[in-house]
Amino acid sequence: MPQPTSAGLPPAQTLTQTMTTELLTGLRPVRIDTTLTYRSRDPFTVGIAFHLLGKGVILWRVDRDMITAGAHAPTGRGDLHLRPTAGDKVLLRLGPPGDTATVLADRDHLTEMVRQTYVLVPPGSEGAHIDWQPFLDHLDG
C-alpha cells in the first residue's frame, strides 16, 4: 500500500496498461508492444512507451486531456497530433514534419486508461499531487 509522503501529499500511485499499436509504414503496418503509464506525481500526462525490437524504447509524454479530445476529434499542435479513424482507432502522428511516425492505437484502450487516471486524480485536483519541493530546492541551490 502506498505511504503518505512527509510533504503531506496524497500517496503516489501508478497505473500501467499494455497494448499493441501499429506503426504505419509504406509497406505494411508493424505491430508494436506499447505500455501506457500514468503517475499521480505527474498528473497531467500519460507516458506512451513504444517497445521497438532492436531499437529500445521510445517514450512520448501526452497530456491526458489531449488523448480524450483526440479520441473524438482532430487535435494537437507541433510534434503531436491525434485524431479518430474508422474502426474505433486513434491515429497518433508523432514528430516534426518530414520525420514523423504514424501510429494506430485502439481507442477503447486509450480512453479507458485516461478514464482511470481521472478516477485516481480528478480534474482540478492535479496541483495537490505534485511534489514541488525538488523544484524549490533547486531554486535555493
C-alpha positions as CSV (number, residue, x, y, z in Angstrom):
1,M,0.0,0.0,0.0
2,P,1.4,3.5,-0.9
3,Q,2.7,5.5,2.1
4,P,1.9,9.2,2.6
5,T,4.9,11.5,1.9
6,S,6.4,13.7,4.5
7,A,5.3,16.7,2.5
8,G,1.6,15.8,3.2
9,L,0.9,14.9,-0.4
10,P,-1.5,12.1,-1.3
11,P,0.2,8.7,-1.8
12,A,2.0,8.4,-5.1
13,Q,0.2,5.9,-7.3
14,T,0.9,4.4,-10.7
15,L,-1.3,2.9,-13.4
16,T,0.1,0.7,-16.2
17,Q,-1.6,-0.8,-19.2
18,T,-0.1,-2.7,-22.1
19,M,-1.5,-2.8,-25.6
20,T,-0.4,-3.4,-29.1
21,T,-0.3,-0.5,-31.6
22,E,0.6,-0.4,-35.3
23,L,3.3,1.7,-36.8
24,L,2.1,2.6,-40.3
25,T,4.9,2.3,-42.8
26,G,5.0,2.5,-46.6
27,L,4.9,-1.3,-46.9
28,R,2.7,-2.7,-44.2
29,P,1.8,-1.9,-40.6
30,V,4.2,-3.1,-38.0
31,R,2.9,-4.3,-34.6
32,I,4.5,-2.7,-31.6
33,D,4.2,-3.6,-28.0
34,T,3.2,-0.5,-26.2
35,T,2.9,0.4,-22.5
36,L,0.8,3.2,-21.1
37,T,1.9,4.6,-17.8
38,Y,0.3,7.2,-15.5
39,R,2.0,8.5,-12.4
40,S,0.0,10.6,-9.9
41,R,3.0,12.8,-9.2
42,D,2.9,13.8,-13.0
43,P,-0.8,14.2,-13.0
44,F,-1.4,15.8,-16.4
45,T,0.4,13.3,-18.6
46,V,0.2,9.7,-19.8
47,G,3.5,8.1,-20.9
48,I,3.3,6.1,-24.1
49,A,6.3,3.7,-24.4
50,F,6.8,2.1,-27.8
51,H,9.0,-1.1,-27.4
52,L,10.8,-1.3,-30.7
53,L,12.6,-4.6,-31.5
54,G,16.3,-3.9,-31.5
55,K,15.9,-0.2,-31.1
56,G,14.9,0.1,-27.4
57,V,12.0,2.1,-26.1
58,I,10.7,5.4,-27.5
59,L,8.7,7.4,-24.9
60,W,6.2,10.1,-25.5
61,R,4.5,12.1,-22.7
62,V,1.0,13.0,-23.8
63,D,-1.5,15.3,-22.0
64,R,-4.3,13.2,-20.7
65,D,-6.9,15.7,-21.8
66,M,-5.4,15.7,-25.3
67,I,-5.9,11.9,-25.5
68,T,-9.5,12.3,-24.6
69,A,-10.0,15.1,-27.2
70,G,-8.1,13.2,-29.9
71,A,-10.3,10.1,-29.5
72,H,-13.3,12.2,-30.6
73,A,-11.9,14.9,-33.0
74,P,-8.6,16.0,-34.5
75,T,-6.4,17.8,-32.0
76,G,-2.7,18.7,-31.5
77,R,0.0,21.0,-32.5
78,G,3.7,20.9,-33.0
79,D,5.1,17.4,-32.9
80,L,2.0,15.6,-31.7
81,H,-1.4,15.2,-33.4
82,L,-4.2,12.8,-32.7
83,R,-7.4,12.1,-34.5
84,P,-10.1,9.3,-34.5
85,T,-10.2,7.0,-37.5
86,A,-12.7,4.4,-38.8
87,G,-12.7,1.1,-36.9
88,D,-12.5,2.6,-33.4
89,K,-8.9,3.6,-33.7
90,V,-6.9,6.7,-32.9
91,L,-4.2,7.9,-35.2
92,L,-1.2,9.4,-33.5
93,R,1.2,11.5,-35.6
94,L,4.5,11.9,-33.7
95,G,7.4,14.0,-34.6
96,P,8.2,17.0,-36.8
97,P,7.1,17.2,-40.4
98,G,9.4,15.2,-42.6
99,D,10.4,12.9,-39.7
100,T,7.0,11.7,-38.5
101,A,5.9,8.3,-37.1
102,T,2.3,7.5,-37.6
103,V,0.8,5.0,-35.1
104,L,-2.7,3.5,-34.9
105,A,-4.0,2.7,-31.4
106,D,-7.2,1.2,-30.1
107,R,-9.5,4.0,-29.0
108,D,-11.1,1.9,-26.2
109,H,-7.7,1.1,-24.6
110,L,-6.6,4.7,-24.7
111,T,-9.8,6.2,-23.3
112,E,-10.2,3.5,-20.6
113,M,-6.7,4.3,-19.4
114,V,-7.4,8.0,-19.3
115,R,-10.7,7.3,-17.5
116,Q,-8.8,5.5,-14.8
117,T,-6.4,8.5,-14.5
118,Y,-9.4,10.8,-13.8
119,V,-10.6,8.4,-11.1
120,L,-7.1,8.4,-9.5
121,V,-6.6,12.2,-9.8
122,P,-9.8,14.0,-10.6
123,P,-9.7,17.0,-12.9
124,G,-8.9,20.2,-10.9
125,S,-7.0,18.3,-8.2
126,E,-3.8,17.8,-10.1
127,G,-1.9,20.5,-8.2
128,A,-2.4,18.7,-4.9
129,H,-0.5,15.7,-6.3
130,I,2.7,17.5,-7.5
131,D,5.7,17.4,-5.2
132,W,7.1,20.9,-5.7
133,Q,9.9,20.5,-3.1
134,P,12.6,19.3,-5.5
135,F,11.9,22.3,-7.8
136,L,12.1,24.7,-4.8
137,D,15.2,23.1,-3.5
138,H,16.8,23.6,-6.9
139,L,16.0,27.3,-6.8
140,D,17.6,27.6,-3.4
141,G,20.6,25.7,-4.6
